[in-house]
């Protein structure tokens, strides 16, 4: 039972008066000279419909002058129906004023006679019931343990005004000492969050709280945090937060966990100047200061930019040194807030520095491919992630400078090794067999344009939640461009051919010689029993299908280095499409691509090819004229060997200034992933367990549960997860119903929890209750 209910019960008990009198009690007079109860009278009125208040006329709040109260008691005010003995609350009036009729104020005279026909609700010593006295008195009060210091008495009034005290269960109050600290905790249960909320918006927060909560807040700040919000202000609070000493450490933890909820706190912290910490300050002391982080970012920006004039070995050493100095800042809050982009990029630059010291090894294309699949791809992925960490030009340029110094030589030498092996082998033959057109039933092929091998590794991680994945690799067609490679990886590759007249490396339908346009490609798929699926179409999961997702290649050509920054968004589109297919019932999904690409900050080096030699020119390859002599890297087009294609040496480009390019001979462009996904079946979930009703008859409780299954039981506990707190022997559910009895009658009225237990004893559902509650 709440304190409010007990208060109402005490007032109603007073109405019974002396049972030996002939006339019934006309009214209960509730004098309150100090107006201690006035702030809560609205809440009390909700529990006492017969409560009338002396004051200004207001029918809705059942308030009016003395003569109006007499009329309402007599039933002459239709808007105020009364049943039972009315209770007249008299704020600012003492019992003594009504008793002394000869000196009674004129406005109270109509009520004076009620002291003879009614009863006073007052203490045994005839004093008015104060809040403290009602709680603490053992003679007519509740007999609670209430501290009598000034702070507690003040907090009592505030807790009463806020309504948090009257709502507390009396059993809770009986079990504790009521003092200022506990009362303030009711009014401000989360002072740490309140402090951050005020720092975030000082004036709006103060206005929202009102006088009572603001007063409580200032008291908590002084007592808990040694800080006066009025005298010190938000800048002093920011200084304390940056230092993180004492209880401010807890404030710093909450701010770290939920900084997005307090966006205006960071600008305050950014104003806090670094204290004098000596020549070798503890890094943990610096962690709370945005200015320390910003100074370190500037130093790192300079160190990375200096790598532009270094060779690869020197740059790797410089990056490793910077990682030792700045790597710990990734554990600072400012990194989580995205305010340490260079420190974030440095993690991946350090990986490039470490891994790029080793090159892919092997004498044949197949051996080089195996070496790259084992570890080489990690250099590309780390480079991509480093570029993805920075957005502003002032950050992208130093990261690009350091990356280019280490990454470009590694790319160059890796490409040259592959190119020498390809020349010795006469082409990419070992892994380059086109798809033979066989595709198992229940398989959907998803084509992702420009899915490089290292990016496919990222995609594989994203898809692991959908089922079992297997990542393999194969050589794409030469040259590695979309028109040629898309046909090469398709399930109808065996029905496609090329000739010397084909333009832009677009082959033809072998049967009729028609160009492999989008329309003819889809027609060929359909003829071979492979359904081409447009956007968001899922087709028949029992058949075979081809669909396309993502746009990495187009985005790379359009935006260059921004591809690295937006790679997550690009992969989101692919994952969304594959998830659609898996949800539609496809058991096997095969992800393929046409080519990879090179992405180098500062652009690929330029290589020359005389105009008179090229019939058509792309960035990394060109079709030679019939009259032109072959270059050192000239091979026939895989769809028609009569078409001679010249390739740029190393990782150079026939066109200047390109950050992104493909079509040449390198592991990144030619070794393409084939990712198989075997979709897991959707988990079969049992019906949710819910407690429909809890009914008490004395100490016996009947519980009805919906969604119950065999082996489940019901128990009554004081602590939901603690079996030893059980108040009754648990019972199995029979037809979704169980009946339990609490053996100890002293538990009547105790707070408890009804729990539904699984066969293994796990709590599946719970509901609060009160023992014996009607």
C-alpha positions as MATLAB code, in Angstrom:
seq = 'XXXXXXXXXXXXXXXXXXXXXXXXXXXXXXXXXXXXXXXXXXXXXXXXXXXXXXXXXXXXXXXXXXXXXXXXXXXXXXXXXXXXXXXXXXXXXXXXXXXXXXXXXXXXXXXXXXXXXXXXXXXXXXXXXXXXXXXXXXXXXXXXXXXXXXXXXXXXXXXXXXXXXXXXXXXXXXXXXXXXXXXXXXXXXXXXXXXXXXXXXXXXXXXXXXXXXXXXXXXXXXXXXXXXXXXXXXXXXXXXXXXXXXXXXXXXXXXXXXXXXXXXXXXXXXXXXXXXXXXXXXXXXXXXXXXXXXXXXXXXXXXXXXXXXXXXXXXXXXXXXXXXXXXXXXXXXXXXXXXXXXXXXXXXXXXXXXXXXXXXXXXXXXXXXXXXXXXXXXXXXXXXXXXXXXXXXXXXXXXXXXXXXXXXXXXXXXXXXXXXXXXXXXXXXXXXXXXXXXXXXXXXXXXXXXXXXXXXXXXXXXXXXXXXXXXXXXXXXXXXXXXXXXXXXXXXXXXXXXXXXXXXXXXXXXXXXXXXXXXXXXXXXXXXXXXXXXXXXXXXXXXXXXXXXXXXXXXXXXXXXXXXXXXXXXXXXXXXXXXXXXXXXXXXXXXXXXXXXXXXXXXXXXXXXXXXXXXXXXXXXXXXXXXXXXXXXXXXXXXXXXXXXXXXXXXXXXXXXXXXXXXXXXXXXXXXXXXXXXXXXXXXXXXXXXXXXXXXXXXXXXXXXXXXXXXXXXXXXXXXXXXXXXXXXXXXXXXXXXXXXXXXXXXXXXXXXXXXXXXXXXXXXXXXXXXXXX';
ca = [
       0.000    0.000    0.000;
       1.318    3.411   -0.921;
       1.858    6.291    1.490;
      -0.943    8.168   -0.298;
      -3.435    5.391    0.440;
      -2.428    5.286    4.093;
      -2.813    9.054    4.348;
      -6.304    8.819    2.888;
      -7.123    5.936    5.240;
      -5.967    7.962    8.255;
      -8.192   10.893    7.280;
     -11.182    8.622    6.729;
     -10.538    6.903   10.053;
     -10.783   10.280   11.733;
     -14.255   10.676   10.220;
     -15.534    7.745   12.274;
     -15.113    9.925   15.363;
     -16.472    8.648   18.652;
     -18.746    5.687   17.980;
     -20.679    6.478   21.214;
     -21.973    9.853   19.989;
     -25.555   10.148   18.793;
     -24.905   12.287   15.679;
     -22.605   11.257   12.834;
     -19.472   13.284   12.061;
     -20.274   16.250    9.806;
     -16.743   16.823    8.506;
     -13.045   16.148    9.083;
     -11.149   19.398    9.596;
      -7.556   19.264    8.360;
      -5.714   22.376    9.544;
      -2.283   23.088    8.030;
      -0.919   26.359    9.365;
       2.483   25.988    7.642;
       0.927   24.811    4.360;
       3.225   21.787    4.300;
       0.677   19.573    2.527;
      -0.589   22.202    0.094;
       1.797   21.423   -2.770;
       0.561   17.805   -2.891;
      -3.125   18.431   -2.375;
      -3.917   17.889   -6.065;
      -2.472   14.381   -5.949;
      -4.172   13.656   -2.615;
      -7.534   14.776   -4.028;
      -7.306   12.022   -6.663;
      -7.331    9.418   -3.879;
      -9.946   11.302   -1.816;
     -12.950   12.464   -3.891;
     -14.543   13.904   -0.725;
     -11.669   16.334   -0.164;
     -12.596   20.042   -0.233;
     -10.095   22.893    0.052;
     -10.435   26.314    1.647;
      -9.217   28.901   -0.810;
     -10.115   30.746   -3.992;
     -13.236   29.623   -5.819;
     -12.422   26.858   -8.313;
     -15.007   24.143   -8.844;
     -12.626   21.862  -10.763;
     -10.191   21.713   -7.872;
     -13.077   21.630   -5.348;
     -11.822   24.812   -3.732;
     -13.698   27.821   -2.396;
     -14.294   30.160    0.552;
     -15.805   29.002    3.844;
     -19.438   29.647    2.959;
     -19.009   27.744   -0.334;
     -17.562   24.800    1.599;
     -20.650   24.778    3.835;
     -22.908   24.796    0.763;
     -20.937   21.932   -0.820;
     -21.201   19.932    2.426;
     -24.958   20.478    2.380;
     -25.225   19.108   -1.155;
     -26.182   22.480   -2.623;
     -23.362   22.491   -5.227;
     -24.384   20.019   -7.967;
     -20.939   20.200   -9.593;
     -19.395   18.717   -6.425;
     -21.196   15.468   -5.573;
     -20.162   14.037   -2.205;
     -20.657   10.595   -0.711;
     -19.463   10.016    2.801;
     -17.915   12.399    5.276;
     -16.250   15.403    3.601;
     -12.659   16.322    4.504;
     -11.977   20.077    4.649;
      -8.343   20.946    4.003;
      -7.545   24.325    5.585;
      -4.170   25.665    4.358;
      -2.772   28.536    6.446;
      -5.232   27.793    9.250;
      -4.355   26.331   12.644;
      -6.595   24.366   14.977;
      -6.133   27.090   17.593;
      -7.643   29.744   15.295;
     -10.875   27.810   14.948;
     -11.012   26.956   18.645;
     -10.842   30.634   19.709;
     -14.185   31.699   18.297;
     -14.083   35.194   19.771;
     -10.879   35.973   17.852;
     -11.495   33.742   14.852;
     -10.868   35.516   11.510;
     -14.103   36.611    9.847;
     -13.555   34.471    6.757;
     -13.338   31.346    8.945;
     -16.404   31.980   11.094;
     -18.743   29.831    8.981;
     -16.488   26.867    9.704;
     -15.963   27.445   13.408;
     -19.095   25.559   14.466;
     -17.826   22.429   12.647;
     -15.377   21.818   15.482;
     -18.408   20.689   17.485;
     -20.129   18.659   14.760;
     -16.956   17.369   13.167;
     -13.484   16.215   14.176;
      -9.984   17.552   13.728;
      -7.342   15.465   11.950;
      -4.467   16.335   14.216;
      -1.917   14.824   16.554;
      -2.767   13.441   19.984;
      -1.238   16.596   21.502;
      -3.684   18.691   19.401;
      -0.936   20.015   17.119;
      -1.338   20.034   13.359;
       0.008   17.032   11.486;
       3.212   18.128    9.783;
       4.666   15.859    7.109;
       7.566   14.864    9.344;
       5.328   14.247   12.345;
       2.890   12.055   10.391;
       5.720    9.921    9.071;
       7.672    9.616   12.330;
       5.042    9.598   15.095;
       4.252    6.248   16.665;
       1.063    7.675   18.141;
      -1.330    8.020   15.243;
       1.397    8.339   12.590;
       3.399    5.738   10.657;
       6.289    5.350   13.092;
       8.962    5.560   10.395;
      12.644    6.317   10.901;
      12.822    9.955    9.759;
      15.876   12.139   10.314;
      15.005   15.483   11.890;
      17.817   17.607   10.498;
      17.096   20.728    8.468;
      18.214   19.181    5.173;
      15.833   16.240    5.574;
      12.887   18.428    6.497;
      13.510   20.570    3.438;
      13.854   17.532    1.188;
      10.603   16.111    2.595;
       8.711   19.163    1.386;
      10.310   18.947   -2.051;
       9.609   15.224   -2.368;
       6.003   15.813   -1.344;
       5.602   18.620   -3.880;
       7.077   16.519   -6.665;
       4.752   13.622   -5.823;
       7.513   11.014   -5.531;
       7.066   10.463   -1.790;
       3.344    9.772   -1.682;
       3.684    7.124   -4.380;
       6.233    5.023   -2.448;
       5.021    1.738   -0.895;
       4.909    1.948    2.880;
       6.774   -1.363    3.210;
       9.690    0.268    1.410;
       9.625    3.237    3.778;
       9.500    0.953    6.804;
      12.627   -0.839    5.698;
      14.907    2.185    5.530;
      16.019    5.398    7.174;
      14.417    8.429    5.557;
      17.025   11.145    5.244;
      17.965   13.973    2.926;
      20.274   11.866    0.765;
      17.610    9.247    0.043;
      14.889   11.835   -0.572;
      17.112   13.693   -3.016;
      17.775   10.424   -4.815;
      14.007   10.100   -5.339;
      13.779   13.584   -6.742;
      16.897   13.237   -8.882;
      17.456    9.507   -9.416;
      20.165   10.065  -12.013;
      22.222   13.078  -10.936;
      25.029   12.234  -13.361;
      22.722   12.391  -16.347;
      21.068   15.517  -14.925;
      24.476   17.166  -14.751;
      25.249   16.392  -18.398;
      21.768   17.473  -19.443;
      22.274   20.816  -17.724;
      25.744   21.258  -19.252;
      24.254   20.524  -22.678;
      21.446   23.119  -22.380;
      21.744   25.163  -19.164;
      18.845   27.596  -19.419;
      16.254   25.389  -21.168;
      16.981   22.620  -18.679;
      16.540   24.905  -15.697;
      13.226   26.166  -17.037;
      12.048   22.635  -17.748;
      12.852   21.412  -14.245;
      11.152   24.211  -12.346;
      12.155   25.581   -8.952;
      11.899   22.345   -6.973;
      14.025   20.139   -9.203;
      16.486   22.958   -9.825;
      16.959   23.381   -6.091;
      17.463   19.637   -5.732;
      19.959   19.668   -8.605;
      22.056   22.423   -7.063;
      22.128   20.579   -3.740;
      23.232   17.350   -5.416;
      25.931   19.170   -7.366;
      27.341   20.687   -4.200;
      27.183   17.525   -2.140;
      28.164   14.962   -4.791;
      30.377   16.832   -7.216;
      31.808   19.702   -5.157;
      30.465   22.156   -7.687;
      27.957   25.027   -7.610;
      26.137   25.338  -10.949;
      25.002   28.881  -10.137;
      28.313   30.300   -8.932;
      30.689   28.229  -11.076;
      28.834   27.818  -14.387;
      29.234   25.374  -17.256;
      32.892   26.125  -18.038;
      34.003   25.082  -14.575;
      31.874   21.961  -14.988;
      33.680   21.258  -18.272;
      37.043   21.596  -16.513;
      35.989   19.079  -13.870;
      34.699   16.717  -16.531;
      37.994   16.911  -18.432;
      39.978   16.088  -15.283;
      37.684   13.125  -14.447;
      38.585   13.144  -10.764;
      36.415   11.758   -7.949;
      32.754   11.403   -8.855;
      33.414   13.249  -12.093;
      34.918    9.990  -13.344;
      31.386    8.535  -13.380;
      30.181   11.576  -15.337;
      32.954   10.978  -17.865;
      31.912    7.331  -18.244;
      28.297    8.249  -18.947;
      29.369   10.938  -21.387;
      31.573    8.426  -23.165;
      28.690    5.968  -23.489;
      26.071    8.496  -24.623;
      27.894   11.547  -25.975;
      25.487   11.765  -28.920;
      22.716   12.710  -26.459;
      24.699   15.752  -25.302;
      26.016   17.390  -28.498;
      26.708   20.762  -26.877;
      29.075   19.392  -24.232;
      31.967   18.862  -26.663;
      32.241   22.579  -27.577;
      32.518   23.296  -23.851;
      35.261   20.713  -23.420;
      37.057   22.064  -26.475;
      37.411   25.409  -24.686;
      39.170   23.867  -21.690;
      42.887   24.605  -21.829;
      45.444   21.944  -21.068;
      46.761   22.118  -17.496;
      50.485   22.176  -16.758;
      51.359   18.470  -16.744;
      55.161   18.613  -17.080;
      57.419   17.502  -19.906;
      56.262   13.896  -19.894;
      52.552   13.963  -19.065;
      50.599   10.817  -18.386;
      48.659   10.076  -21.567;
      45.605    9.098  -19.520;
      45.577   12.606  -18.051;
      45.506   14.076  -21.560;
      42.678   11.825  -22.720;
      39.959   14.099  -21.331;
      41.056   17.193  -23.260;
      39.990   17.765  -26.888;
      42.820   20.263  -27.256;
      45.358   17.507  -26.535;
      43.801   15.347  -29.208;
      43.733   18.197  -31.718;
      47.402   19.029  -31.086;
      48.321   15.379  -31.611;
      46.305   15.231  -34.836;
      48.246   18.244  -36.122;
      51.554   16.601  -35.239;
      50.502   13.387  -36.962;
      49.330   15.319  -40.020;
      52.817   16.772  -40.371;
      54.525   13.381  -39.849;
      52.415   11.674  -42.511;
      52.829   14.496  -45.023;
      56.603   14.227  -44.631;
      56.430   10.675  -46.033;
      55.885   12.124  -49.505;
      59.638   12.716  -49.876;
      60.659    9.294  -48.490;
      61.288    5.990  -50.168;
      59.145    2.985  -49.211;
      61.434    1.714  -46.430;
      61.754    5.162  -44.818;
      57.996    5.716  -45.037;
      57.294    2.355  -43.404;
      59.642    3.256  -40.539;
      58.052    6.698  -40.124;
      54.554    5.231  -40.035;
      55.568    2.564  -37.499;
      57.074    5.268  -35.273;
      53.937    7.395  -35.536;
      51.795    4.370  -34.606;
      53.724    3.933  -31.356;
      53.144    7.574  -30.459;
      49.568    8.083  -31.630;
      47.973    4.641  -31.691;
      46.736    4.873  -28.110;
      44.531    7.834  -29.056;
      42.176    5.425  -30.784;
      41.072    4.442  -27.290;
      40.165    8.043  -26.456;
      36.591    9.229  -26.654;
      37.421   11.729  -29.386;
      38.241    8.857  -31.744;
      34.790    7.346  -31.169;
      33.323   10.750  -31.955;
      35.129   10.795  -35.297;
      37.470   13.604  -34.220;
      40.692   11.608  -34.653;
      40.518   10.586  -38.322;
      44.290   10.537  -38.745;
      44.768    8.288  -35.724;
      42.073    5.989  -37.127;
      43.743    5.892  -40.551;
      47.116    5.303  -38.897;
      46.009    1.867  -37.696;
      45.568    0.743  -41.297;
      48.635    2.616  -42.537;
      50.670    0.723  -39.952;
      49.296   -2.535  -41.327;
      50.265   -1.466  -44.840;
      53.736   -0.628  -43.549;
      54.120   -4.037  -41.952;
      52.594   -6.169  -44.718;
      53.938   -4.326  -47.752;
      57.473   -5.272  -46.735;
      56.684   -8.694  -48.288;
      55.677   -9.225  -51.906;
      53.563  -12.007  -53.445;
      55.885  -14.856  -54.363;
      55.804  -17.393  -57.178;
      57.114  -18.147  -60.648;
      53.754  -18.796  -62.288;
      50.470  -16.866  -62.305;
      48.886  -19.646  -60.245;
      51.619  -19.462  -57.570;
      51.354  -15.685  -57.399;
      47.576  -15.979  -57.128;
      47.893  -18.432  -54.241;
      50.348  -16.123  -52.447;
      48.031  -13.158  -52.919;
      45.019  -15.098  -51.646;
      46.983  -16.090  -48.567;
      48.133  -12.643  -47.457;
      48.641  -10.144  -50.266;
      45.016   -9.031  -50.340;
      45.419   -7.707  -46.791;
      47.687   -4.922  -48.082;
      44.969   -3.780  -50.486;
      42.282   -3.960  -47.840;
      44.364   -2.029  -45.296;
      45.085    0.657  -47.913;
      41.389    0.884  -48.714;
      40.467    1.203  -45.042;
      43.100    3.895  -44.466;
      41.644    5.995  -47.288;
      38.151    5.367  -45.952;
      38.950    6.923  -42.573;
      39.507   10.464  -43.860;
      37.187   12.903  -45.586;
      38.530   16.431  -45.270;
      41.197   17.409  -47.781;
      43.544   18.417  -44.971;
      43.403   14.822  -43.693;
      43.160   12.955  -47.006;
      46.329   14.524  -48.433;
      48.768   13.429  -45.662;
      47.196    9.954  -45.498;
      47.460    9.715  -49.288;
      51.082   10.838  -49.191;
      52.095    8.203  -46.643;
      50.088    5.509  -48.380;
      51.450    6.287  -51.829;
      55.020    6.139  -50.560;
      54.524    2.582  -49.225;
      51.738    1.165  -51.367;
      52.658    2.233  -54.903;
      56.061    0.462  -54.942;
      54.413   -2.697  -53.615;
      51.710   -2.531  -56.285;
      54.280   -1.870  -58.988;
      56.541   -4.777  -58.116;
      53.600   -7.159  -57.578;
      52.214   -6.266  -61.002;
      55.578   -6.675  -62.714;
      56.019  -10.117  -61.171;
      52.628  -11.191  -62.493;
      53.303   -9.668  -65.890;
      56.584  -11.563  -66.238;
      54.844  -14.786  -65.232;
      52.028  -14.134  -67.733;
      54.544  -13.534  -70.533;
      56.294  -16.801  -69.686;
      52.946  -18.663  -69.616;
      51.597  -16.990  -72.727;
      48.557  -15.617  -70.898;
      46.358  -16.227  -67.874;
      45.412  -19.792  -68.600;
      45.628  -21.805  -65.408;
      42.555  -20.305  -63.720;
      40.846  -18.692  -66.707;
      38.437  -21.382  -67.961;
      35.068  -19.719  -68.717;
      31.977  -20.897  -66.899;
      30.783  -23.997  -68.732;
      27.134  -23.055  -68.462;
      26.267  -25.622  -65.798;
      24.441  -24.160  -62.856;
      22.744  -26.281  -60.235;
      19.033  -25.928  -59.662;
      18.195  -23.637  -56.746;
      21.203  -21.388  -57.493;
      21.019  -17.668  -58.142;
      24.096  -15.930  -59.577;
      24.577  -12.368  -58.353;
      26.849  -10.212  -60.495;
      28.617   -7.351  -58.684;
      30.504   -5.052  -61.056;
      34.027   -4.356  -59.794;
      34.021   -6.623  -56.723;
      37.762   -6.767  -55.999;
      39.085   -9.745  -54.035;
      39.853   -7.823  -50.816;
      36.396   -6.206  -50.947;
      34.879   -9.664  -51.398;
      36.519  -10.575  -48.093;
      34.570   -7.753  -46.454;
      31.397   -8.916  -48.163;
      31.983  -12.465  -46.969;
      32.059  -11.235  -43.351;
      28.792   -9.375  -43.879;
      27.076  -12.438  -45.384;
      28.231  -14.951  -42.769;
      25.064  -14.367  -40.759;
      22.970  -15.640  -43.685;
      24.638  -19.026  -43.946;
      27.844  -20.812  -44.866;
      30.255  -18.982  -47.164;
      33.154  -20.136  -49.308;
      35.446  -17.678  -51.087;
      37.491  -18.809  -54.062;
      39.176  -16.924  -56.920;
      39.759  -17.284  -60.656;
      41.258  -15.262  -63.459;
      38.920  -12.994  -65.349;
      39.149  -12.442  -69.094;
      41.947  -10.420  -70.635;
      41.543   -7.477  -70.689;
      39.795   -7.065  -67.361;
      36.964   -4.775  -68.454;
      33.228   -5.090  -67.853;
      31.994   -5.846  -71.368;
      34.352   -8.790  -71.610;
      34.488   -9.981  -68.002;
      30.753   -9.939  -67.333;
      30.161  -12.455  -70.123;
      33.174  -14.462  -68.918;
      31.729  -15.021  -65.421;
      28.141  -15.597  -66.546;
      26.461  -19.034  -66.562;
      26.098  -18.744  -70.361;
      29.769  -18.071  -71.121;
      29.929  -21.254  -73.210;
      27.387  -19.780  -75.648;
      29.312  -16.564  -76.268;
      32.109  -15.813  -78.756;
      33.930  -12.803  -80.223;
      35.418  -11.670  -83.535;
      37.832   -9.060  -84.735;
      35.073   -6.569  -85.540;
      33.663   -6.376  -82.026;
      33.791   -2.902  -80.502;
      34.764   -2.046  -76.918;
      35.464   -5.702  -76.091;
      31.764   -6.608  -76.331;
      31.473  -10.238  -77.569;
      28.549  -11.831  -79.424;
      25.977  -14.552  -79.095;
      27.759  -17.528  -80.656;
      24.635  -19.021  -82.257;
      23.504  -16.029  -84.324;
      26.421  -13.581  -84.114;
      24.326  -10.820  -82.557;
      26.176   -8.351  -80.299;
      25.868   -9.223  -76.612;
      23.758   -6.201  -75.735;
      21.796   -6.134  -72.492;
      18.688   -7.362  -74.280;
      20.471  -10.185  -76.098;
      22.308  -11.209  -72.934;
      19.040  -11.560  -70.998;
      17.497  -13.417  -73.924;
      20.414  -15.869  -73.979;
      20.079  -16.440  -70.232;
      16.383  -17.209  -70.640;
      17.017  -19.608  -73.513;
      19.461  -21.543  -71.345;
      17.007  -21.836  -68.454;
      18.465  -19.025  -66.320;
      15.899  -16.403  -65.318;
      17.219  -12.798  -65.473;
      15.844  -10.966  -62.418;
      15.345   -7.205  -62.366;
      15.671   -5.084  -59.230;
      13.991   -6.597  -56.148;
      12.534   -9.500  -58.158;
      13.236  -12.826  -56.487;
      12.003  -15.353  -59.050;
      11.563  -19.068  -58.409;
      13.991  -20.317  -55.711;
      13.702  -23.840  -57.128;
      15.110  -22.799  -60.501;
      18.174  -20.924  -61.744;
      18.572  -17.165  -61.965;
      20.930  -14.262  -62.695;
      20.695  -10.821  -61.143;
      22.920   -7.822  -60.616;
      23.624   -5.746  -57.512;
      25.908   -2.942  -56.423;
      27.712   -0.339  -58.488;
      31.324   -0.319  -57.309;
      32.907    0.127  -60.745;
      30.725    3.050  -61.813;
      31.203    4.703  -58.434;
      34.970    4.275  -58.678;
      35.141    5.876  -62.123;
      32.859    8.689  -60.982;
      34.351    9.476  -57.578;
      37.836    7.968  -57.434;
      39.199    7.886  -53.884;
      35.742    8.439  -52.424;
      35.026    4.810  -53.258;
      37.145    3.838  -50.248;
      35.211    6.148  -47.935;
      31.832    4.989  -49.212;
      32.619    1.299  -49.543;
      30.317    0.342  -46.663;
      27.383    2.052  -48.363;
      28.185    0.341  -51.654;
      28.306   -3.062  -49.979;
      25.060   -2.306  -48.149;
      23.292   -2.390  -51.520;
      24.785   -5.792  -52.317;
      23.923   -7.234  -48.907;
      20.369   -5.907  -49.176;
      19.869   -7.654  -52.529;
      21.369  -10.942  -51.361;
      19.265  -10.838  -48.192;
      16.146  -10.412  -50.349;
      17.074  -13.534  -52.268;
      17.863  -15.532  -49.139;
      14.583  -14.473  -47.542;
      12.740  -15.513  -50.697;
      14.050  -19.072  -50.293;
      17.157  -19.309  -52.496;
      19.412  -21.962  -50.962;
      22.546  -21.268  -52.999;
      23.738  -17.833  -54.040;
      26.835  -17.421  -56.188;
      28.452  -13.956  -56.216;
      30.689  -13.253  -59.215;
      32.355  -10.241  -60.813;
      34.069   -9.084  -63.980;
      37.257   -7.413  -62.749;
      39.026   -5.686  -59.909;
      40.742   -2.302  -59.997;
      43.651   -0.190  -58.803;
      43.103    2.767  -56.488;
      46.122    4.934  -55.742;
      46.097    8.382  -54.076;
      47.856   10.888  -56.280;
      46.945    8.930  -59.419;
      48.564    6.085  -61.313;
      51.892    6.829  -63.017;
      51.631    7.738  -66.703;
      52.949    5.446  -69.416;
      53.229    6.420  -73.086;
      51.729    4.649  -76.101;
      52.060    6.291  -79.464;
      48.752    7.401  -80.953;
      49.524    5.798  -84.296;
      49.727    2.374  -82.630;
      46.318    2.356  -80.874;
      42.986    1.804  -82.553;
      41.200    2.244  -79.204;
      42.655    3.226  -75.864;
      41.563    2.678  -72.242;
      43.425    3.572  -69.115;
      45.309    0.320  -68.632;
      44.980   -1.288  -72.066;
      44.622   -0.433  -75.731;
      43.661   -2.264  -78.948;
      46.543   -2.120  -81.388;
      46.089   -1.299  -85.042;
      46.802   -4.081  -87.508;
      49.869   -2.223  -88.690;
      51.257   -1.592  -85.178;
      54.088   -3.558  -83.656;
      53.291   -5.341  -80.394;
      54.507   -3.905  -77.106;
      56.351   -6.052  -74.530;
      52.902   -6.711  -72.957;
      50.667   -7.640  -75.886;
      48.181  -10.516  -75.781;
      45.141  -11.548  -77.755;
      41.648  -10.790  -76.470;
      40.343  -13.882  -74.726;
      37.105  -13.862  -76.765;
      39.020  -13.468  -80.055;
      42.795  -13.890  -80.180;
      42.966  -11.937  -83.450;
      42.343   -8.756  -81.486;
      45.727   -7.717  -80.096;
      45.672   -5.823  -76.825;
      48.593   -3.849  -75.412;
      48.796   -3.509  -71.638;
      50.406   -0.732  -69.628;
      53.510   -1.974  -67.792;
      53.465   -2.270  -64.011;
      50.615   -0.190  -62.627;
      51.046    2.669  -65.058;
      48.175    4.200  -66.992;
      47.921    5.385  -70.584;
      45.890    8.349  -69.332;
      47.253   10.812  -66.792;
      45.679   11.708  -63.458;
      43.474    8.669  -62.790;
      43.203    7.471  -59.179;
      40.960    4.564  -60.201;
      41.527    2.299  -63.210;
      41.314   -1.295  -64.440;
      41.862   -3.296  -67.610;
      45.532   -4.034  -67.082;
      47.477   -7.003  -65.792;
      47.754   -7.063  -61.993;
      46.562   -9.315  -59.214;
      44.112   -6.653  -58.086;
      42.480   -6.417  -61.540;
      42.672   -9.947  -62.884;
      42.232  -12.255  -59.890;
      38.512  -12.053  -59.226;
      36.526  -13.621  -56.365;
      33.836  -16.271  -56.616;
      31.846  -16.227  -53.388;
      29.445  -19.074  -52.653;
      26.721  -18.630  -50.042;
      24.728  -21.599  -48.806;
      21.792  -19.992  -47.053;
      20.743  -21.229  -43.646;
      17.060  -21.990  -43.131;
      15.091  -19.504  -41.077;
      15.091  -20.435  -37.413;
      11.779  -21.818  -36.242;
      10.700  -19.805  -33.243;
       8.243  -21.131  -30.729;
       5.309  -19.034  -29.575;
       6.142  -16.217  -27.194;
       5.347  -16.914  -23.548;
       3.130  -14.275  -21.932;
       1.427  -14.120  -18.545;
      -2.264  -13.496  -19.162;
      -3.439  -13.138  -15.556;
      -2.388  -13.461  -11.915;
      -5.282  -13.942   -9.474;
      -5.027  -14.138   -5.674;
      -7.489  -15.701   -3.248;
      -5.904  -15.222    0.101;
      -2.456  -16.817   -0.113;
      -3.306  -18.946   -3.163;
      -2.314  -17.646   -6.566;
      -3.676  -18.798   -9.934;
      -1.538  -17.998  -12.975;
      -2.660  -18.262  -16.604;
       0.045  -18.341  -19.293;
      -0.315  -18.054  -23.069;
       2.130  -19.840  -25.352;
       3.173  -22.377  -22.705;
       4.878  -25.614  -23.720;
       5.847  -28.886  -22.062;
       8.359  -28.677  -19.239;
       7.623  -25.084  -18.244;
       6.835  -24.187  -14.633;
       5.586  -21.241  -12.588;
       7.125  -19.906   -9.388;
       6.590  -16.963   -7.014;
       9.787  -15.224   -5.887;
      10.937  -12.040   -4.306;
      13.855  -11.889   -6.765;
      13.034  -13.021  -10.294;
      16.359  -14.702  -11.103;
      17.063  -16.066   -7.611;
      15.561  -19.530   -7.036;
      16.341  -19.357   -3.311;
      13.923  -16.410   -2.950;
      10.919  -18.616   -3.829;
       7.840  -18.136   -1.650;
       5.990  -21.223   -2.892;
       6.755  -24.618   -4.378;
       6.945  -24.160   -8.155;
       4.250  -25.917  -10.170;
       4.221  -27.220  -13.767;
       1.897  -25.549  -16.228;
      -1.096  -27.708  -17.028;
      -3.004  -26.415  -20.035;
      -1.381  -23.021  -19.568;
      -2.501  -22.776  -15.941;
      -0.910  -23.297  -12.524;
      -2.049  -22.797   -8.924;
       0.465  -22.055   -6.154;
       0.102  -21.402   -2.432;
       2.350  -19.213   -0.267;
       2.887  -21.139    2.966;
       3.996  -18.272    5.232;
       1.055  -15.994    6.097;
       3.518  -13.314    7.211;
       4.214  -12.747    3.498;
       0.698  -11.322    3.034;
       1.109   -7.917    1.362;
       4.735   -8.547    0.386;
       6.011   -7.531   -3.040;
       6.771  -10.527   -5.236;
       7.330  -11.636   -8.827;
       5.510  -14.389  -10.702;
       7.980  -16.097  -13.058;
       7.550  -18.616  -15.859;
      10.515  -21.008  -16.030;
      11.759  -23.043  -18.972;
      12.736  -26.699  -18.692;
      16.312  -25.606  -17.930;
      15.211  -23.182  -15.201;
      15.679  -20.067  -17.342;
      13.250  -17.223  -16.606;
      11.106  -16.871  -19.736;
       8.623  -14.275  -18.459;
       7.852  -12.394  -15.250;
       5.194  -10.137  -13.756;
       5.227   -8.145  -10.527;
       2.536   -8.867   -7.965;
       1.653   -8.424   -4.285;
       0.974  -11.504   -2.179;
      -2.751  -11.691   -1.413;
      -3.575   -8.705   -3.610;
      -7.255   -8.462   -4.567;
];
